[in-house]
């Protein structure tokens, strides 16, 4: 996939940004893809996934040689999307809600869910449901 892009160069200066106590350094594998107008579209996801595929040069592969190292993409998903997915499970989402992703060990899914639920309970959080994706 050919990626349309704009090349931007930003010159850092301690007068422009705070000095965090260390010199600037490369961040190989960091990318940012956005539409300036803010219009959502699946093509942005396609571009981001293509960018991730092109990051294998940085060695971000697990010991099995097939799994990634956790690099991924961060995207804002519309509230309506989550409300619809929750409604499919009979859940009425409150105005404020959180969302978490978990990768479970195949041999102990029940124990992993129980541990997450116990931790949430300690923080007085209520788990409304689970969804396999």
VEXBA-291873 format. One record per residue (C-alpha): x, y negated, z negated; residue in three letters. Coordinates in steps of 0.1 Angstrom, whole numbers. Each point is the difference from the previous one (the first is absolute). Example, Ala and Ser with C-alpha at 12.3 -4.5 7.8 and 13.67 -1.06 7.14 Angstrom:
# VEXBA-291873
      px      py      pz     r
     123      45     -78   ALA
      14     -34       7   SER
# end
This chain:
# VEXBA-291873
      px      py      pz     r
       0       0       0   UNK
      14     -34       9   UNK
      -4     -24     -29   UNK
      -7     -36       7   UNK
      18     -21     -26   UNK
      12     -35      -7   UNK
      35      -4     -12   UNK
       3     -23     -30   UNK
      31     -10     -19   UNK
      -1     -13     -35   UNK
      30     -17     -16   UNK
       0       5     -37   UNK
      12     -26     -23   UNK
      -1      -3     -38   UNK
     -18     -33       6   UNK
     -28      19      18   UNK
      -3      31     -22   UNK
       9       9     -35   UNK
      35      14      -7   UNK
      -6      35     -13   UNK
      36       5     -11   UNK
      12      20      30   UNK
      10      -8      35   UNK
     -22       7      30   UNK
       4      35      15   UNK
     -14      21      28   UNK
     -32      19      -7   UNK
       2      27      27   UNK
     -34      15       5   UNK
     -20     -30     -10   UNK
     -26     -11      25   UNK
     -29     -24       1   UNK
     -28       2      26   UNK
     -30     -24      -2   UNK
     -24     -18      22   UNK
       3     -37      -5   UNK
     -37      -6       4   UNK
      -8      26     -27   UNK
     -23      20      22   UNK
      -1      37     -10   UNK
       7      26      26   UNK
      11      36       4   UNK
      28     -11      23   UNK
      18     -15     -30   UNK
       0      34     -17   UNK
      13      16      33   UNK
      29     -26       1   UNK
       8       6     -36   UNK
       1      38       4   UNK
      22      -4      31   UNK
      24     -21     -20   UNK
       1      26     -28   UNK
       8      27      26   UNK
      29     -21      11   UNK
      16      -2     -34   UNK
      14      36      -1   UNK
      35     -15       6   UNK
       1     -12     -36   UNK
       0      36     -13   UNK
     -34      -2     -17   UNK
      -8      37       3   UNK
      -5      25     -28   UNK
      23      30      -5   UNK
     -23      22      21   UNK
       8     -22      30   UNK
     -37      -4       9   UNK
     -15     -21     -28   UNK
       3     -37      -4   UNK
      16     -18     -29   UNK
     -32     -19     -10   UNK
       4     -29      24   UNK
     -34     -10      12   UNK
     -22     -29       7   UNK
     -20     -23     -21   UNK
     -33     -11      14   UNK
     -31     -18     -13   UNK
     -31      21       6   UNK
     -34     -16      -1   UNK
     -22       3     -31   UNK
     -28      13      23   UNK
      22      29      11   UNK
       5      11     -37   UNK
     -36      -6      -8   UNK
     -11      23      29   UNK
      25      28     -10   UNK
     -11      -2     -36   UNK
     -37       1      10   UNK
       7      32      19   UNK
       8      15     -34   UNK
     -29     -16     -18   UNK
      22     -26     -17   UNK
     -12     -36      -3   UNK
      32     -21      -2   UNK
       1     -28     -25   UNK
      11     -35      10   UNK
      35       6     -13   UNK
      16      34       7   UNK
      35      15       5   UNK
      12      26      24   UNK
      28      25      -4   UNK
      16      26      23   UNK
      14      32     -14   UNK
      19      28      15   UNK
      -8      32     -19   UNK
      22      31      -4   UNK
     -20      27      18   UNK
       4      25     -29   UNK
     -13     -23     -27   UNK
     -26     -24      14   UNK
     -24       3     -30   UNK
      28      -7     -25   UNK
      12     -30      20   UNK
     -35     -15       1   UNK
      -4       6     -37   UNK
      32     -18      -8   UNK
     -10     -30      21   UNK
     -35       0     -16   UNK
      16       1     -35   UNK
      24     -29       9   UNK
     -29     -20      14   UNK
     -21       7     -31   UNK
      28     -13     -23   UNK
      -1     -33      20   UNK
     -38       0      -3   UNK
      -4       4      38   UNK
     -27      22      15   UNK
       7      22      30   UNK
     -31      -1      22   UNK
      10      27      24   UNK
      26      18      20   UNK
       2       2      38   UNK
      23      22      21   UNK
      15     -17      30   UNK
# end
